[in-house]
Amino acid sequence: MASGKGSRSRVRSGLDGAGALAITQAFIGAPEFFAVPVGVLAFTLAGVLLASALLVARAAPRWQGGLYLIGTLATLAGAPGSPLGPIAFAIVTVAAAFLARYVVRGISEPAPSPAPAAHVDPHVASA
């Protein structure tokens, strides 16, 4: 076995430098390569807009909108492979579950009945 640094890495990975470069270029050249960053940015933008709208309109309790906002922004803070990514996703999932529960409970409640109209006696003269 040769003692060069390149020979050891070739034995470990099973690929030479040209083969690794060809695989990397094929991966980056694929149109699907850009779906992940675009999807992450679209998710983040949608999450920030939704959380902001919930907070401004007060359509749900403020802690639910805040939790959704924190979880959405935390997805960008973690490096790929770090434990922060799954934790942030869990925060967003819990916040979304609470929001969904809040919306479903709000819709399932019966609508309040309108106030009864004031009774007007036609025999009494109005001034």
C-alpha positions in Angstrom: 0.0 0.0 0.0 1.3 3.4 -0.9 2.0 5.9 1.8 0.7 8.9 0.0 -2.2 10.9 1.4 -4.2 10.6 -1.8 -4.0 6.8 -1.8 -5.4 6.6 1.8 -8.4 8.8 1.0 -9.0 6.8 -2.2 -9.0 3.6 -0.2 -11.5 5.0 2.3 -13.9 6.5 -0.1 -13.5 4.2 -3.0 -13.5 7.2 -5.4 -10.8 9.1 -7.0 -10.8 12.9 -7.3 -12.1 13.0 -10.9 -15.0 10.6 -10.1 -16.0 12.7 -7.0 -15.9 15.8 -9.1 -18.0 14.3 -11.8 -20.6 13.2 -9.3 -20.7 16.6 -7.6 -21.1 18.4 -10.9 -23.9 16.1 -12.0 -25.6 16.7 -8.6 -25.3 20.5 -8.8 -26.3 20.5 -12.5 -29.6 18.7 -11.8 -32.7 20.9 -11.7 -33.8 19.3 -8.5 -30.7 20.7 -6.7 -32.4 24.1 -6.4 -35.7 22.7 -5.1 -34.4 22.4 -1.6 -33.1 26.0 -1.0 -36.1 27.5 -2.8 -38.4 25.3 -0.7 -36.7 26.3 2.6 -36.9 30.0 1.7 -40.5 29.7 0.6 -41.4 27.9 3.9 -39.6 30.6 5.9 -41.3 33.5 4.0 -44.7 31.9 4.3 -44.2 31.1 8.0 -43.0 34.6 8.8 -46.0 36.1 6.9 -48.5 33.8 8.6 -47.1 34.5 12.1 -47.0 38.2 11.5 -50.6 38.2 10.3 -51.7 36.2 13.3 -49.9 38.6 15.7 -51.2 41.7 14.0 -54.8 40.6 13.5 -54.9 38.9 16.9 -56.7 36.0 15.2 -55.2 33.6 17.7 -53.6 33.9 21.1 -50.4 35.8 20.9 -48.2 33.0 22.2 -49.3 30.7 19.4 -48.3 33.2 16.7 -45.1 33.9 18.6 -44.2 30.3 18.9 -44.9 29.8 15.2 -42.6 32.7 14.4 -39.8 31.5 16.7 -40.0 28.0 15.2 -40.0 29.3 11.6 -36.9 31.5 12.2 -35.1 28.8 14.1 -35.2 26.6 11.1 -32.7 29.0 9.4 -30.5 29.2 12.4 -29.3 25.6 12.5 -26.6 24.3 10.3 -27.4 21.2 8.2 -27.0 18.2 10.4 -27.3 20.1 13.7 -29.9 19.1 16.3 -31.5 22.6 16.0 -33.2 21.7 12.7 -35.4 18.9 14.1 -36.0 20.9 17.3 -37.2 23.9 15.3 -39.4 21.7 13.1 -40.9 20.3 16.3 -41.6 23.8 17.5 -43.3 24.7 14.3 -45.3 21.5 14.3 -46.5 22.0 17.9 -47.5 25.7 17.1 -49.3 24.6 13.9 -51.2 21.9 15.9 -52.3 24.4 18.5 -53.3 26.9 15.8 -55.3 24.2 14.0 -57.0 23.2 17.2 -57.8 26.8 17.9 -59.3 27.3 14.5 -61.3 24.1 14.6 -62.7 24.9 18.0 -63.6 28.4 16.9 -65.5 27.1 13.9 -67.3 24.3 15.7 -68.8 26.7 18.3 -72.3 27.8 17.4 -72.5 31.4 16.1 -74.0 33.8 18.6 -77.6 34.6 18.0 -78.2 38.2 16.9 -79.6 40.6 19.5 -83.4 40.7 19.5 -84.8 43.7 17.7 -86.3 46.4 19.9 -90.1 46.0 20.0 -91.8 49.0 18.5 -95.5 49.5 19.6 -97.4 50.9 16.6 -100.0 52.4 19.0 -97.6 54.6 20.7 -96.8 57.8 18.9 -93.2 58.6 18.5 -91.9 62.1 19.0 
